Amino acid sequence: RQNAQGYRCLMDRLRFAIKTKPWLKALKASDTMVTWVDQRAEFDPFLHPPQPSNPWISDEASFWNQPTDTSSAEIPTEKRVKRWGLSVQELVKDPIGRQVLET
């Protein structure tokens, strides 16, 4: 049988576990969220403007000089392929990604 001192020690350990367990979960959740945001930051148009820039907003005219044939649209860009590497869900959402996955 345990004495009063043993029960006090047990209560202290349980109180400590109750206090620290939610803290560890919140810490892990925040670390996961920061990692997720860091991975996807380069694909956010508010943080990194798309290339080439929108000719209606900037003075850059390179958008107007791009070829308009559809054969170049079949070739995925480097940024697109990087996004596919984040998750299979990103790959399946993209129509060209689905074609690549099926072949």
Order of alpha helices (4+ residues) and beta strands (2+ residues): alpha-alpha-alpha-alpha
